[in-house]
Amino acid sequence: MDSGVVATPTLVARPFRLEPFRALMLAPNRIGAQASARSFGRPYRDVAERFATWQRAGQVTHDDQRALYLHEYTTSGVTIRGLVGALDLTRDATNLDEVAVFPHEGVHPPQATELADRMAEMAMNPAPILLTHQAPAELRRLLDSARTGAADHQFTDRSGQYHRVWAIHDATVLDRVRHKLRDVRALIADGHHRYAAYGQLRADHPGLAPGTDAGLAMLVDQEDTPLFLGAIHRILAGLSLADLEQLGSAVQMAAGPQDAIAALAPTTVVVTDGHDWATLELPRADDRLAVEILHEDVLPTLPQPSADIGYAHSVDDALSAVARRRGLAVLMPVPAFTDVLRAAEHGRLLPEKATSFQPKPSVGVLIRSLRDE
């Protein structure tokens, strides 16, 4: 697999449309269980039969009528709420002004193709991609009113996530929601490769149409129940702080980890070998994010092949990595959501693993069959 090739997925054009669908849902005692997650693994062709077995055993429900679903989940004290539906993929954008869904990272085409083949074998979208946006007040009020009654489903799954799901069936409400969604410009928070795979499904598996004309998506209002946006740190194997000398006065040694980490800023990263600590002031003459400047301006000047870059989602993981193997941990500042969105709206793709949006919902709460259309 040529994983070094990065591409921009096909861009969906406005109006933004989330269509009702008939949701499949695993039994609460299966959601969040590792065994259930593994059931979506290879061999993919067996998933449909597993589902049939589970349905016969009463472990899967399948809604009788189409709906949009308001899904709220809580984990570790954080509550996220999003609208889940079938994202219409039938109109491709020809310019940035038309785009409804913005990627902010590129995809590796072989990985997208593999995921498309996996979904074709399963004949389902097993989990929604996560989209986020800043909803207009009218849409927020409309969705708030949709959850005034008792939830259709309410449970705590095996991983400890607490879920509430409201099915929106009323035709009048669905029409109002459709109208309010038309001008949405959403950012992909999680699922870039699955988003690309949705497009690949349409191209490579025409026998599954019209089910492949849409892909399962969850739209989260970043102003209402925001996903936590975190940084992903870089590990540069084999390098030492001495290798940064060529960067001159941009590198300043720090007294210790507390002083260094306190200096993290939109244009300042922290570099450590696990023993000594330094700050690196990034050159900035435009609106690029720190991760863009690091990869485009700084790393190419160092004796470090890009293939040797590792990633860590926490400072502790980054320090553990350089403790196990000689190298440098580059601790990144947390990007601002508005900066990530602005970069995407200008058509820029950030370097791989530039952002971490959390928490994600457990797999199995809402599943979409490709054979229901």
Secondary structure, DSSP 8 states (H G I E B T S, - for coil): --TT--B----BBSS--EE-B-EEEE-TTTTT-HHHHHTTSS-GGGHHHHHHHHHHTT-EEE-SS-BEEEEEEEETTEEEEEEEEEEE-S-B-SSGGGBSEE-SB-B-HHHHHHHHHHHHHHTEE-S-EEEEE---HHHHHHHHHHTSS--SEEEE-TTS-EEEEEEE--HHHHHHHHHHHTT--EEEEE-HHHHHHHHHHHHH-GGGTTGGGEEEEEEEETTTS--EEE--EEEEET--GGGGGGGGGGEEEESSHHHHHHT-BTTEEEEE-SSSEEEEE---SSS--HHHHIIIIIGGGSS--GGGEEEESSHHHHHHHHHHSSEEEEE-----HHHHHHHHHTT--B-TT--EEE----TTSSEEETT--
